[in-house]
Amino acid sequence: MTAPSVRVSGSGFRYCSVYALDGSGFPAATSTTVYEGVQAEGAKTLELNEPEPRIIPISGDDRLYAQDALPAGEGMNGTLSIARSNMALEALVRSVINFTVGEAKGVVSGITDESGNEPQCGVMAYRQALTEAGARVYESVVLPRALLFSRQSGYTDSAAEYQFSVIPQLVTKHLWGTALAAGTEGATQAQAIRFVTQYKPYIVAWKADGTETEFLFATARQAPATTKIHGVWINGTVDASCGLAVSKITPTTKPSANDLVVCFYEVA
């Protein structure tokens, strides 16, 4: 198993997960059961639009002397479109609660008194891609912090499509908490972080209880090999000696209660 080429041709959009974040910006796991975020099921499109740079023409004597450019005066933004309604996702991005009336399930919509208090969320999405040699790989994007605004439409006789405005925030850290650095990433701030992996990428988290020493992946989403577990971080600090198995991780030192354990790995 080898690392994939960084020169790829993207194709089908396959998966998107949205993560509630805790106060430190980590995926908000609540227990030692693996937290995988809320899947935006039925992924159709994730448009991320980088604005044009500000072009500065320099002219005189009735002619153009030169052109310069400055960074755009606004940030990246986009739209997530999915084919399946998910009230858990609606509640997460609206900062409201899924409720019940008898056996009926509900979530409030439109303008509420929580509008304007929408939480920042983490987003991870991937699509299929092909290398120059025709090998299947996966191209992904991580938004460590983003605002998502649900844009519900009315009912028609066509297949439903559910849309969310996506506004990535300017961040200084990865979703797992390590700082962006000029010597590592070439920048100390970014809105989006992209990866290419041989298999499907996942970011998961657990909240330690002070007793558990092993943290299990979901049975259906285990790593194909320990080399495909790319990192384990505890409260944002990498655990370089963490014990790795295809089904679990074992931190070098037992995490204390309420420590956040985050893992970036691949799934066959």
Buried (B, 14 or more C-beta within 10 A) or exposed (E): EEEBBEEBEBEEBEBBBBBBBBEEBBBBBEEBEBBBBBBBBBBBEBEBEEEEEEEEEEEEEEEEEEEEEEEEEEBBBBBBBBEBEBBEBBBBBBBBEEEEEEEEEEBBEEEEEEEEEBBBBBBBBBBBBBBEEEEEBBBBBBBBBBBBBBEEEEEEEEEEEBBBBBBBBEBEBBBBBBEBEEEEBEEEEBBBBEBBBBBBBBBBBBBBEEEBEBBBBEEEBBBBEEBBBBBBBBBBEEBEEBBBBBEBBBBEEEBEEEBBBBBBBBBE
